Amino acid sequence: MVRVLIYGVIPILILCACTEAQKSGTCSSAAVSNEKPEEKMEHVSFRTEDGALINADLYGKGDQGVVLAHGGRFTKESWQPQAQQLARAGFYVLAFDFRGFGPSHGPGDSDMFTAPMHFDVLAAVRYLRKNGAKTVAVMGASFGGGAAADASIASQPGDINRLILLAAEVNGPAERIKAPLLLIVARDDANDEGPRLPHIRAWFDKAPQPKELIVLDGSAHAQFLFQTDQAERVMKEVLRFLSAEK
């Protein structure tokens, strides 16, 4: 069954309680925070099958891996808040720079739109598997989502266990996606050619099941959703999808 959800904006009211110590200025906000401490981050690098050198940040540990593929206006550092949240939830997370971004480099890196970026995604997946991950999901945003989808299409069955796309307009054949799919997009997200949703929905409709399409209110594009009041909802859906049984 295809699951399509359409959400409106839900305001979130955060209530802050102050103790007597806080009122007197003797208690810091960190002392009363219920948040878990940040996971240690490690810089790593690896090669793709065509010889590109990819630099990445590694968070957490565990046998459930998640690869984060950034959008065209971002680098791996942009994923840090989401990577930390995923790692605290028990996932083994790798956020990488595509070739031509940050210190990563390799064949074709002078043009992000023609370079074989799916090799970078597949190399990230292989890195996590070689270092203990038994399953690997990929979350890609916009341009990075297109590369993630292309990686799923080019992969062997079982290489990528789950695929999350944030407002990715994919050109590869949806029928060849090899993993359960979650696609999240804002209803009014648009570029110079107009709204993105019609093209995204048409591609999504051709993808095999299981699949889910979540349409949010607003116009924020891909990773920019994490800078809006939709951020908590997006991460909630991502965590639900990653944790779901097959």
C-alpha positions in Angstrom: 0.0 0.0 0.0 1.2 3.5 -0.8 1.3 5.8 2.2 0.8 9.5 1.4 0.7 12.0 4.2 -0.1 15.7 3.9 0.8 17.7 6.9 0.0 21.3 7.9 2.3 23.4 10.1 1.8 22.5 13.8 3.2 25.2 16.2 5.3 23.8 19.0 5.3 25.6 22.4 8.3 25.0 24.5 7.9 25.6 28.2 10.9 26.3 30.2 10.7 25.8 34.0 13.1 27.6 36.3 14.2 26.4 39.6 15.0 28.6 42.5 18.7 28.1 41.7 18.1 29.3 38.1 16.3 32.4 39.4 19.3 33.2 41.5 21.7 32.6 38.6 23.5 29.8 40.2 22.2 27.0 37.9 23.3 26.8 34.3 21.0 25.7 31.5 23.2 22.7 30.8 22.6 21.5 34.3 18.9 21.1 33.8 19.0 19.9 30.2 17.6 16.4 29.5 19.4 16.2 26.2 22.1 13.5 25.8 25.7 14.7 25.3 26.9 15.0 21.7 28.3 11.9 20.1 32.0 12.0 19.2 32.7 12.8 15.6 35.6 11.3 13.6 37.0 12.4 10.3 37.6 9.6 7.8 38.3 9.2 4.1 37.8 6.5 1.5 38.1 5.8 -2.2 35.3 5.3 -4.7 35.5 2.6 -7.4 36.6 5.2 -10.0 39.3 6.6 -7.8 37.8 9.6 -6.2 38.9 10.5 -2.6 35.9 11.2 -0.4 36.2 12.9 3.0 33.5 12.2 5.6 32.5 12.6 9.2 31.5 9.6 11.3 29.2 9.6 14.2 28.1 7.0 16.7 28.4 3.2 16.5 26.1 0.3 15.9 25.0 -2.2 13.2 22.4 0.1 11.6 24.2 2.6 9.3 22.9 5.8 7.8 24.7 7.7 5.0 23.8 11.4 4.6 24.2 12.9 1.1 24.1 16.7 1.1 22.4 19.1 -1.3 24.2 21.2 -3.9 24.4 24.3 -1.6 25.8 22.4 1.4 28.7 20.3 2.6 28.9 17.4 5.0 29.0 19.8 8.0 25.4 20.9 7.3 24.2 17.5 8.5 25.8 17.8 12.0 22.6 18.4 14.0 20.7 15.6 12.2 23.8 13.3 12.4 24.0 13.8 16.1 20.3 13.1 16.6 20.6 9.9 14.6 23.7 8.8 16.4 22.0 9.4 19.8 19.1 7.2 18.6 21.6 4.4 18.1 22.5 4.7 14.4 26.0 4.6 12.9 26.1 7.7 10.7 28.4 8.9 7.9 28.0 12.3 6.4 30.3 12.9 3.4 31.4 15.6 0.9 30.7 14.8 -2.7 33.7 15.1 -5.0 34.2 18.7 -5.8 32.9 19.8 -2.4 35.1 20.5 0.6 38.3 18.5 0.3 36.8 15.6 -1.7 37.9 15.3 -5.3 37.9 12.9 -8.2 37.0 12.4 -11.8 34.5 14.9 -13.2 34.4 17.0 -10.1 34.5 20.3 -12.0 30.8 19.8 -12.9 28.5 18.5 -10.1 25.7 17.8 -12.6 27.7 15.4 -14.8 30.1 13.8 -12.4 29.3 10.2 -11.4 28.2 11.2 -7.9 26.4 7.9 -7.3 29.9 6.3 -6.9 30.4 8.5 -3.9 27.2 7.3 -2.3 28.0 3.7 -3.0 31.5 4.1 -1.5 30.0 5.6 1.6 27.7 2.6 1.9 30.6 0.2 1.5 32.6 2.1 4.1 29.9 1.6 6.8 29.5 -2.0 5.9 33.2 -2.7 6.1 33.2 -1.1 9.6 30.4 -3.0 11.2 27.1 -1.9 9.8 24.8 -4.8 8.9 22.2 -2.6 7.2 22.7 0.8 5.6 20.1 3.4 4.8 20.8 6.5 2.6 19.2 9.9 3.1 19.9 12.4 0.3 18.7 16.0 -0.1 17.9 17.6 -3.4 21.0 17.1 -5.6 22.3 14.6 -3.1 19.0 12.8 -3.2 19.3 12.4 -6.9 22.7 10.8 -6.4 21.3 8.6 -3.7 18.5 7.4 -6.0 21.0 6.8 -8.8 23.1 4.7 -6.3 20.0 2.6 -5.4 19.4 2.0 -9.1 23.0 1.1 -9.8 23.4 -1.0 -6.6 22.9 -4.7 -6.1 19.8 -5.8 -4.2 20.4 -5.4 -0.4 23.3 -3.0 -0.7 21.0 0.0 0.3 18.3 -1.1 2.8 16.3 2.1 2.9 16.2 5.3 0.9 15.1 8.7 2.1 14.8 11.6 -0.4 14.3 15.2 0.6 12.8 17.1 -2.3 14.9 15.2 -4.8 14.0 15.5 -8.5 15.4 12.2 -9.9 16.0 11.5 -13.6 16.8 7.8 -13.2 14.0 5.3 -13.7 11.9 5.0 -10.5 10.9 1.5 -11.4 14.5 0.4 -10.6 14.7 1.7 -7.1 15.8 -1.3 -4.9 14.9 -0.2 -1.4 11.8 0.9 0.6 11.4 4.6 -0.2 10.4 7.6 1.9 10.1 10.9 0.0 9.5 14.2 1.8 8.8 17.5 0.1 7.2 20.9 0.9 4.1 21.6 -1.1 5.2 25.0 -2.4 8.8 24.1 -2.9 9.7 25.6 -6.3 12.6 26.5 -8.6 12.9 28.7 -11.7 10.8 26.2 -13.7 8.0 26.1 -11.2 6.7 23.9 -8.4 8.8 20.8 -7.8 6.0 18.6 -6.4 4.3 17.6 -9.7 7.6 16.2 -11.1 8.5 14.5 -7.8 5.0 13.0 -7.4 5.1 11.7 -11.0 8.4 10.0 -10.4 7.3 8.7 -7.0 4.2 7.1 -8.5 6.4 4.8 -10.7 8.6 3.6 -7.8 8.0 0.1 -6.5 6.4 -0.5 -3.1 6.9 -0.1 -0.2 7.0 3.6 -0.5 5.8 6.7 1.3 5.3 10.3 0.2 5.0 13.0 2.8 3.9 16.5 1.7 4.5 19.3 4.2 3.1 22.8 4.2 5.5 25.6 3.2 8.1 26.2 0.6 11.4 25.2 2.2 13.6 23.1 -0.1 15.2 19.8 1.1 17.7 20.4 3.9 16.3 23.9 4.5 13.3 22.1 6.1 15.6 21.6 9.1 15.7 25.4 9.5 11.9 25.7 9.8 9.3 24.7 12.3 8.9 21.5 10.3 12.3 20.2 11.4 11.1 18.2 14.4 8.4 16.5 12.3 10.8 15.7 9.5 13.2 14.0 11.9 10.4 12.2 13.6 9.3 10.7 10.3 12.9 9.8 9.4 13.5 8.0 12.6 10.2 6.2 12.3 11.0 5.0 8.8 14.6 4.0 9.7 13.3 2.0 12.7 10.4 0.3 11.1 10.5 -3.4 10.5 10.7 -4.6 6.9 
